[in-house]
Amino acid sequence: MNNIFSFQRFFKLLSKHTREQYKTYLISTGVLIGILSLIMGTAAYFSGGELGVNGQLVFFYIFLFLSGTIFTSMVFSDLGDKKKSIPSLTLPVSHFERFLVGWAYSFLFFQAIFIICFFIIDFIIISIGNINPLIKNELVSMIDKKDQFLIAFLIFGLLHATAFLGAIFFEKLHFIKTAFAAFVILIILQLVNVPIINQLFRTNGRMQPMFVGISLEENGRSFFIAPSDLAYNIVITMFIGVTVLLWTAAFFKLKEKQV
């Protein structure tokens, strides 16, 4: 018998998880639809029925990141409850299969459901706005804006991996503790960014968001160095590498909880 992965065991575990959690997921989907409709509809209403492409992208980013991390932080909530964790951890399945079920629901299935819900609500809202002959709303296209959507999915992957690790690492208040830890790490990285730039360029660096370029100041003059295409490719590779590393850390942390 394969103790690492078995399709039969995996699909049985996936089926069991679906039967036990489908009501919670349906309610969560309903809440997502309601919040999307309320906030995007209100924004369009106060804009006279107009909801531009850039505005749709902003809403897509915000809701994907926020709802995705909140959902992911709860995917292993049973591990924080001793009564629920014992039957969960004693199921005759491998560590990888249990990890993969949580990963599939919080990463693959969530994104698929989110995209469907978002574009349905978005289409309805801009269609209502287009009833006014003076309004010409256009539905944002994932093909025309593929670079922006690629960035969104890369960032979501990193956020998901962070929340996924936090969901396993922390026993209570998963989302709050993970968000706080990530915030502290980002602040530290941002603070050490300027001294590193000062040492590399032997001049005064200015506070600048990471990965968007370098801002320098010398003799009262300001200079901005934009990243090259190669630099962007390196950043994308780094995002993917860190995401995979965090997923791997989450797997071993889950494995540790079952020992």
N, C-alpha and C positions, 0 to 999 in steps of 0.2 A: 504494500500500500504506500502511496506517495504521501509523506507526512508534511510536505511543503504546500502543495497545491493539487486539488482535485476539482475538476469541473462539476462533478456531481455534488460534492460537498458544498462547493461555492454557491451553486444555484439553489440548493436547498436552504442554505443560510440566507441568501438574498431573498428567497421566497418567504422564509420565516420572518425576517426583518420587515418586509413589505406588509405582511398580514398584521403584524403587531403595531406598526407605526403609520399605516396609511391614513388613518383618521387625523393624526397630528399633522401629517404632510399636507393633507387636503385643507385643513384649517389654516396652516401656514401659507399655502398658496392663495387662499381666499383673502387673508390679511394683506399679502403682497399686492394682489390685484386692487384691493380697496385703497391702500396707501398710494399706489401708482395713479389710480384714477383721481383721487382727491387732490394730490399735490400737483400733478401735471395738468389736470382739469382746471384747478384754481389759477395756475400760472397762465394758462391760455385765456381764461376768462378775463383776468385783469389786463391782458394784452390785447383785448378786443377780439379774441378768437385766433390770434396768431401764435404759432409755436414753430420757431425757426429750426433749421437743421442743427445749428450749433447748440441751441437750447435742448434739443432732443438728445444730443450727444452728452451734454452735461448731466442730464437726468439719468441717462443710461449708466454713465460712470458712477455717479453717486449711489444709485440704488443697487447696482451690481456689487460694488465694494462693501457697502454697509450691510445689506441684507445677506450677502454671501458669507461674510465673516461672522455675523450673528448666528446664522444657521449652522455653519461649520463648528462654531464653538459649542454647540449643543449636541453634536452627533454622538459623542461618547459620554453624555451626561450620566448614564447608568453607572459608570465606573466610580463616580463620586458618592454613590449610595451603596453601602455594604450589602443591604438586602437584595438590591438589584444586580450588583456586580458579581456576586457569587454564582448565580445560575448563568450569567452571561459569560463569565470566564471559564466555566467548567463544561461548556458545550464541546462535543468531540469534533472540533474543527481546528485547523492550523492557525498560527498567528497571522500568517500572510492573508489567509482567506477572510478573517475577521477585519483586518486592516483594509483589505480591498473593498469590502462591502461599505464600510464607512466612507472610504475615499470616493467610491463610485457615486454614492448618493449625494455627498456634499460637493463634489467637483463636477462630475459629468452630468448627472441627472439634474442638479440644481441649475447649471448653466443652460441646459436645454429648456427647462421649464421657464426660467427667467426670461430667456430670449423670446419664447412664444408669448408669454404674458405681456411683456413690454411692448412688442410690436402690435399685438392686438389692441391694447389700450391706446397706444400711440396713434394707430390708424383711425380708431374711433374718434379720438379727440381732434385730430387735424381734419377729419371728414366733417365733423360738426362745425369746425371753424370755417371750412370752405363753403358752407352754406351762404355765408356773406360773400357776394360777388367781388368785393374789394379785397378779400383775403385769398392769397394763393399759397397755402401751406404745401410743403413737399415732405413726403416720408423719407427719413434718413435711410440711406442705402448702405448696407454692409460691404457692397462691392466698391462703390464710389469712395467710401471712407474706410477702406480696408486697413490703411496704416493706423488710423485712430483706434479702430476696433482691435487691431493686433496689439497695440500698446495696452488697451484696456484688459485684454485677456492675459497678457504677460504680467501686468500688475496684479490682476486677480489671482493668478497662479501663485505669486509670491505671498499675497495676503492670505490665501487659502492655506498654504503650507504653514504659515505662521500660526493661524488660528487652529489648524488641525493639530499641530504640536502642542499648543496651549490647552486644547480640549483634553488631551491625554495627560499632560504634565500636571495641570492644576486640578484639584478635586472639587473645588467650589468656585463660583463666580468666574467661570472660565473666560468669558468675553472681556470683562473688566480687567482682570489680572493680565491677560494676554495683551490687551490694548495698552495698558500702562507699561508693561515691560518693553513692548515694541516702541512706544513713545520715548522712553528713556534711552534706548539704544540709538534711535534716530537723532535725538538731541546730542548725544555724545559724539556720534559720527559727524554731525554738522559742525560742532564746536572744534573738533580736531582737524576739520577740513581746511580752515583758514591757515593755521600754523604750518601745515604741510605745504600748502601753496606758497607761503612766504619763504620757506626753505628751498623749494624747488626753483622759484623764479627770482629769489633774492630781491624782492620788492614787497610792497604792501598789498596783500590780497583783501578783497572785500567779501563780506558775507553773501553767498550765492547758493541757491538750491543745488543740491548735488545732481550731477549728470546733465545739467543744462548748459554748462560752459564755465569759463573762468573769468572772473572780473578782477582786474588789477588797477592799481593807482600809483602813479609815479610823477613827481614834480608837478603836482596839481592837476595832472591829466589822467583821465580814466580810459581804460582799454578793456575790451571784451573779446575773448577768444572763444569762438563757437566750436563745438566738437565736429570732427570730420565724420564722413560716412563710416570709416573704419572704426572710429570711437563708438559710434552708435551700435555697430555690430558687436563690439566687445561688451558693451553694456547689456545688450540683449542676451548674449551668451552667458554673462555673469548672472543675470536675472534667472535664467533657466537653471544654471548650475546651483545657485543658492536655493532655488525652489526644490530641486531634486534632493539636495542635501538635507533640507528641513523635513521633507517627506520621509527620507531615510531615518532621520533622528526620531521622527514620530513612530515609525515602525518598531524601532528597537526599544523605545520607551513603552509602547504597548506590550511588546514581548516581555519586558521586565515586569510589568504589572501582573503577568500571568504565571510568573515563576513561583 
